[in-house]
Amino acid sequence: MQAGLGELRELAHGIYPAILTEAGLGPALATLADSASIPVELDDAVRGRYPEVAETAAYLMVAEAIQDAAGRGAGYAAVTAAHRDGRLTVTVEDDGQGRTSPMAGLADRAGALGGVLTVEPTWMGVEIPCG
């Protein structure tokens, strides 16, 4: 029973880390970058807190983009984030082979929040309203 609980906690941590809730998007992205299988460069623009749903959507987009980049043979990923005009904008660029997936699940999540996901071969960005 204890082993099953431990595995469930580990899975939940991988999907939604406590640091995202406790400290916000910036620290959560830093933790994600530290544990990534490829080097991840972060800008330090994410300092404040945003609505929980926006932080969660942005975090999941970055996590999936980094994992996708590694799967496409990328040697690095660069993450930028900015908050302007009431919108949280997060991008991930990498040097891997061109992406062929439309990342439909992420696009659906962004759309449900009134946001937009843009997917290009080695670049992905999301804009999420924070109002």
C-alpha positions in Angstrom: 0.0 0.0 0.0 2.8 2.4 0.9 4.6 1.7 -2.3 1.5 2.5 -4.3 1.0 5.8 -2.5 4.6 6.7 -3.1 4.2 6.0 -6.8 1.0 8.0 -6.9 2.7 11.0 -5.2 5.7 10.8 -7.6 3.3 10.8 -10.6 1.3 13.7 -9.2 4.5 15.6 -8.6 5.6 15.1 -12.2 2.3 16.3 -13.5 1.7 19.2 -11.1 4.5 20.1 -8.8 3.8 21.6 -5.4 6.2 24.5 -6.1 3.8 25.8 -8.8 1.1 26.3 -6.2 3.4 27.4 -3.4 5.8 29.7 -5.2 4.5 30.4 -8.7 5.4 30.0 -12.3 9.0 31.3 -12.2 10.3 29.0 -9.5 8.3 26.1 -11.0 9.9 26.7 -14.4 13.4 26.9 -12.8 12.8 23.5 -11.1 11.6 22.1 -14.4 14.7 23.4 -16.2 17.0 21.9 -13.5 15.4 18.4 -14.0 15.1 18.4 -17.8 17.0 15.9 -19.9 18.4 18.7 -22.0 19.9 22.0 -21.0 17.1 24.6 -20.6 17.8 28.4 -20.7 15.3 30.5 -18.8 14.9 34.2 -18.8 14.0 35.7 -15.5 11.0 37.8 -16.5 8.4 35.7 -14.5 8.5 37.3 -11.1 4.9 37.8 -10.1 2.0 35.5 -9.5 -0.7 35.0 -12.1 -4.1 33.2 -11.9 -3.6 29.6 -11.0 -5.2 28.3 -14.3 -2.8 30.5 -16.4 0.3 29.4 -14.4 -0.8 25.8 -14.8 -1.4 26.0 -18.5 1.9 27.8 -19.1 3.8 25.3 -16.9 2.3 22.3 -18.7 3.1 23.9 -22.1 6.7 24.4 -21.2 7.0 20.9 -19.7 5.5 19.3 -22.9 7.6 21.5 -25.2 10.8 20.5 -23.4 9.9 16.8 -23.5 9.0 17.1 -27.2 12.3 18.9 -28.0 14.3 16.2 -26.3 12.4 13.6 -28.2 13.3 15.4 -31.5 17.0 15.4 -30.6 17.3 19.0 -29.4 20.5 19.9 -27.6 18.8 22.8 -25.7 15.6 24.7 -25.2 15.2 28.4 -24.4 12.1 29.5 -22.4 10.9 33.1 -22.3 8.0 34.5 -20.4 6.5 38.0 -20.2 3.4 39.6 -18.8 2.0 42.5 -20.9 -1.3 43.9 -21.7 -3.1 41.6 -19.3 -1.7 38.4 -21.0 0.9 35.9 -19.9 3.1 35.0 -22.9 5.4 32.0 -22.7 7.6 30.7 -25.6 9.9 27.7 -26.0 12.5 27.5 -28.8 14.8 24.5 -29.4 17.4 23.3 -31.9 15.8 19.9 -32.6 14.4 18.3 -35.7 11.2 20.0 -36.9 8.1 19.3 -34.9 5.3 17.5 -36.7 2.7 17.3 -33.9 0.1 20.1 -33.7 0.1 19.7 -29.9 -3.7 19.6 -30.0 -4.1 18.9 -26.2 -2.1 22.1 -25.4 -4.0 24.1 -28.0 -7.3 22.9 -26.4 -6.1 23.9 -22.9 -5.1 27.3 -24.1 -8.3 27.8 -26.0 -10.4 26.9 -23.0 -8.8 29.8 -21.2 -9.3 32.2 -24.0 -5.7 31.9 -25.0 -3.9 30.9 -28.2 -1.1 28.4 -28.8 1.2 28.8 -31.8 3.2 25.9 -32.9 6.1 26.0 -35.4 8.8 23.4 -36.2 11.2 24.4 -33.4 9.2 27.1 -31.6 6.1 27.1 -29.5 4.3 29.9 -27.8 1.2 30.5 -25.7 -0.7 33.6 -24.8 -3.1 33.4 -21.9 -5.3 36.2 -20.6 -4.7 37.0 -16.9 -7.6 39.3 -16.2 
